Amino acid sequence: MFSPEGPTLRELAVQALSSVEHGYDLLAPKFDHTPFRTPDAVLEAVAKALDPLGPFEDGLDLCCGTGAGLEVLTGLCRGSVTGVDFSAGMLEVARRRSAGAARGQRARTAGPDIAWVRADARALPFTAAFDLVVSFGAFGHFLPRELPGLFAQVHAALRPGGRFAFPVLAPPRPSGLAFWMLLGFDAVMRVRNAVWRPPFVMYYRSFRLGDVMGELTRAGFAVELRALPEFGRRDDGSPRARLVVARRRTGVTRPQEG
């Protein structure tokens, strides 16, 4: 699963016994050498699916980690792209990567301005600042009860008509090994969080597409699903991967939480 440059078993154990923020600070220097980084194939498929909806002016990568998703935004946005994450370690790696890419970019053509912001996704410091928000692989860090607040933050950060997009994979079948691996991982995490503090929130099976679409609608979005054909279809004909595209409705006021 890990390349020789990736974290050792001991390093992973230390991370798993830390808080989410500190755990990612520790993992950051080796994160891109783990299977946790979003694969390039996913990034490319999302960029291809979003391209006909653009061009966009300003974009935000929510929970950006080491900045892999910024590669999607820089190809879609003309004005600026921003990465936001609450791990200072991950942002530092992202800044270094971005600086190296920017030197090569300047040699070819000017790209959008890039900024990095340390903030909690549940308390974003933006209001009507973006036309596109993307996120990759971060939603397992949010409990189901936190989704209404998270989506409200994204709604507020978008301009009217702006889009919030993220890929989702079809859940594995109970007959497959992947189903039981994810089930086992979530069970271990629940036991860990029951007996150890601080908690490390990461659950693969808590982000259910039907519930997510309902919460997005209640937050003031019009939601559609787009198949990502690069990943094929399952035996029943359903896509193996989809892109959720949630558009902030124009002229609709989001209900207040209370």
C-alpha positions as CSV (number, residue, x, y, z in Angstrom):
1,M,0.0,0.0,0.0
2,F,2.8,2.4,0.8
3,S,5.9,3.3,-1.2
4,P,9.4,3.2,0.5
5,E,9.1,7.0,1.0
6,G,5.8,6.6,2.9
7,P,5.2,6.6,6.6
8,T,6.4,3.7,8.8
9,L,3.9,1.6,10.8
10,R,5.1,3.4,14.0
11,E,4.4,6.8,12.4
12,L,1.0,5.7,11.3
13,A,0.2,4.4,14.9
14,V,1.3,7.8,16.4
15,Q,-0.9,9.6,13.9
16,A,-3.9,7.4,14.7
17,L,-3.6,8.1,18.4
18,S,-3.5,11.9,17.8
19,S,-6.2,14.4,17.0
20,V,-7.2,14.8,13.4
21,E,-5.3,18.1,13.1
22,H,-2.1,17.0,14.8
23,G,-2.3,13.6,13.0
24,Y,-2.2,15.3,9.6
25,D,0.5,17.7,10.7
26,L,2.6,14.6,11.5
27,L,1.7,12.8,8.3
28,A,2.0,15.8,6.0
29,P,5.7,15.3,4.8
30,K,4.9,11.8,3.6
31,F,1.2,12.1,2.7
32,D,1.7,12.1,-1.0
33,H,3.4,8.7,-0.8
34,T,0.4,7.1,0.8
35,P,-2.8,5.7,-0.8
36,F,-4.8,8.4,1.0
37,R,-3.8,11.0,-1.6
38,T,-6.6,11.4,-4.3
39,P,-5.5,9.5,-7.4
40,D,-4.6,11.6,-10.5
41,A,-7.2,9.6,-12.4
42,V,-10.0,11.0,-10.1
43,L,-8.7,14.5,-10.4
44,E,-8.5,14.3,-14.2
45,A,-12.0,12.9,-14.4
46,V,-13.5,15.6,-12.2
47,A,-11.7,18.3,-14.2
48,K,-13.1,16.9,-17.5
49,A,-16.6,16.8,-16.1
50,L,-16.5,20.3,-14.8
51,D,-14.9,21.9,-17.8
52,P,-18.2,22.3,-19.8
53,L,-19.7,24.2,-16.8
54,G,-17.0,26.8,-16.8
55,P,-15.0,28.9,-17.2
56,F,-15.0,29.9,-13.5
57,E,-13.5,33.0,-12.0
58,D,-12.5,32.0,-8.5
59,G,-12.3,28.6,-7.0
60,L,-11.8,27.0,-3.5
61,D,-10.4,23.6,-2.6
62,L,-12.1,22.6,0.6
63,C,-9.9,20.6,3.0
64,C,-7.2,20.8,0.4
65,G,-4.5,18.8,2.2
66,T,-1.3,18.9,0.2
67,G,-2.9,20.6,-2.7
68,A,-3.7,17.9,-5.2
69,G,-7.1,19.4,-5.9
70,L,-5.6,22.8,-6.8
71,E,-4.4,21.2,-10.1
72,V,-8.1,20.8,-11.0
73,L,-8.9,24.4,-10.1
74,T,-6.0,26.0,-11.8
75,G,-7.2,24.5,-15.1
76,L,-10.8,25.7,-14.6
77,C,-10.5,29.2,-12.9
78,R,-9.2,32.4,-14.5
79,G,-8.9,34.7,-11.5
80,S,-7.8,32.9,-8.3
81,V,-7.8,29.6,-6.5
82,T,-7.6,29.1,-2.8
83,G,-6.8,26.1,-0.7
84,V,-8.2,25.8,2.8
85,D,-7.3,23.3,5.5
86,F,-6.9,23.2,9.2
87,S,-3.6,21.3,9.3
88,A,-0.7,23.7,9.2
89,G,1.6,20.8,8.2
90,M,-0.5,19.9,5.1
91,L,-0.7,23.5,4.1
92,E,3.1,23.9,4.3
93,V,3.6,21.0,2.0
94,A,0.9,22.4,-0.4
95,R,2.7,25.8,-0.4
96,R,6.0,24.2,-1.4
97,R,4.4,22.1,-4.1
98,S,2.6,25.2,-5.4
99,A,5.7,27.3,-5.5
100,G,7.5,24.7,-7.6
101,A,4.6,24.4,-10.0
102,A,4.3,28.2,-10.2
103,R,7.9,28.5,-11.4
104,G,7.3,26.1,-14.2
105,Q,3.9,27.8,-15.0
106,R,5.5,31.2,-15.3
107,A,7.9,29.8,-17.9
108,R,4.8,28.9,-20.1
109,T,1.9,31.2,-19.3
110,A,0.3,33.1,-16.5
111,G,-2.2,31.2,-14.3
112,P,-4.6,32.2,-11.6
113,D,-3.5,33.6,-8.3
114,I,-3.0,31.0,-5.6
115,A,-3.7,31.5,-1.9
116,W,-3.6,29.2,1.1
117,V,-5.8,29.7,4.2
118,R,-5.7,27.8,7.5
119,A,-9.3,27.5,8.7
120,D,-11.8,24.9,9.8
121,A,-14.2,23.9,7.1
122,R,-17.0,24.3,9.7
123,A,-16.2,28.0,10.1
124,L,-15.0,29.3,6.7
125,P,-13.9,33.0,6.6
126,F,-15.5,33.6,3.2
127,T,-18.7,35.2,2.1
128,A,-19.8,35.0,-1.6
129,A,-16.2,34.8,-2.7
130,F,-16.2,31.8,-5.1
131,D,-17.8,30.5,-8.2
132,L,-16.6,26.9,-7.7
133,V,-15.8,24.9,-4.6
134,V,-14.4,21.3,-4.9
135,S,-13.4,18.8,-2.3
136,F,-11.7,15.4,-2.5
137,G,-11.7,12.6,0.1
138,A,-12.4,14.8,3.1
139,F,-16.0,14.0,4.1
140,G,-15.1,11.0,6.3
141,H,-13.8,13.5,8.8
142,F,-17.2,14.9,9.4
143,L,-19.9,13.2,11.4
144,P,-23.4,13.1,9.8
145,R,-24.7,15.6,12.3
146,E,-22.1,18.1,11.1
147,L,-23.1,18.0,7.4
148,P,-25.8,20.7,7.7
149,G,-23.4,23.2,9.2
150,L,-20.6,22.2,6.7
151,F,-22.9,22.7,3.7
152,A,-24.2,26.0,5.1
153,Q,-20.6,27.2,5.2
154,V,-20.0,26.2,1.6
155,H,-23.3,27.8,0.6
156,A,-22.3,31.1,2.2
157,A,-18.8,31.0,0.5
158,L,-20.3,30.6,-3.0
159,R,-21.7,33.4,-5.1
160,P,-25.3,32.9,-6.3
161,G,-25.2,30.3,-9.1
162,G,-21.8,29.0,-7.9
163,R,-21.2,25.3,-7.8
164,F,-20.0,22.8,-5.1
165,A,-18.6,19.6,-6.7
166,F,-17.1,16.5,-5.3
167,P,-16.7,12.8,-6.5
168,V,-18.3,9.9,-4.8
169,L,-17.6,6.2,-5.4
170,A,-20.4,3.6,-5.5
171,P,-20.4,1.6,-2.2
172,P,-18.8,-1.8,-2.4
173,R,-21.1,-4.9,-2.4
174,P,-21.4,-7.0,0.8
175,S,-20.1,-9.9,-1.2
176,G,-16.7,-8.1,-1.8
177,L,-13.6,-7.9,0.4
178,A,-13.7,-4.1,0.2
179,F,-17.0,-3.9,2.0
180,W,-15.7,-5.9,5.0
181,M,-12.4,-4.0,5.1
182,L,-14.3,-0.6,5.3
183,L,-16.7,-2.0,7.8
184,G,-13.8,-3.3,9.9
185,F,-12.0,0.0,9.7
186,D,-15.0,2.0,10.8
187,A,-15.6,-0.5,13.7
188,V,-12.0,-0.1,14.9
189,M,-12.2,3.7,14.7
190,R,-15.4,3.7,16.8
191,V,-13.7,1.5,19.4
192,R,-10.6,3.7,19.4
193,N,-12.7,6.9,19.8
194,A,-14.7,5.3,22.6
195,V,-11.6,4.6,24.7
196,W,-9.1,7.2,23.6
197,R,-8.9,11.0,23.6
198,P,-8.6,13.1,21.6
199,P,-10.9,11.5,19.0
200,F,-9.7,10.9,15.4
201,V,-12.8,11.2,13.2
202,M,-12.5,9.2,10.0
203,Y,-15.4,6.9,8.9
204,Y,-15.7,5.6,5.4
205,R,-19.3,4.4,5.6
206,S,-21.0,7.4,7.2
207,F,-21.2,9.6,4.1
208,R,-24.3,8.2,2.5
209,L,-25.2,9.7,-0.9
210,G,-29.0,9.8,-0.4
211,D,-28.6,11.6,3.0
212,V,-26.0,14.0,1.5
213,M,-28.2,15.0,-1.4
214,G,-31.0,15.7,1.0
215,E,-28.8,17.9,3.2
216,L,-27.5,19.8,0.2
217,T,-31.0,20.5,-0.9
218,R,-32.0,21.8,2.5
219,A,-28.9,24.0,2.6
220,G,-30.2,25.8,-0.6
221,F,-28.6,23.9,-3.4
222,A,-30.0,22.4,-6.6
223,V,-28.3,19.0,-6.9
224,E,-27.4,16.8,-9.8
225,L,-25.3,13.7,-10.3
226,R,-23.0,13.2,-13.3
227,A,-21.5,9.9,-14.1
228,L,-17.7,9.7,-14.4
229,P,-17.4,7.3,-17.3
230,E,-13.7,6.8,-16.9
231,F,-14.4,4.4,-14.1
232,G,-17.0,2.2,-15.9
233,R,-20.2,0.7,-14.6
234,R,-21.1,-2.0,-12.2
235,D,-22.9,-5.2,-13.1
236,D,-26.3,-3.6,-12.6
237,G,-25.4,-0.8,-15.0
238,S,-24.9,1.9,-12.4
239,P,-21.8,4.1,-12.5
240,R,-18.8,3.1,-10.4
241,A,-18.1,6.8,-9.7
242,R,-20.2,10.0,-9.9
243,L,-19.7,13.7,-9.5
244,V,-22.1,15.5,-7.2
245,V,-22.7,19.0,-8.6
246,A,-24.6,21.3,-6.2
247,R,-25.5,24.7,-7.5
248,R,-26.3,27.5,-5.2
249,R,-29.8,28.5,-6.2
250,T,-30.3,32.1,-7.2
251,G,-32.8,34.2,-5.3
252,V,-33.4,31.5,-2.7
253,T,-32.6,32.3,1.0
254,R,-31.2,29.4,2.9
255,P,-33.3,28.5,6.0
256,Q,-31.8,29.6,9.2
257,E,-30.5,27.0,11.6
258,G,-32.3,26.9,14.9
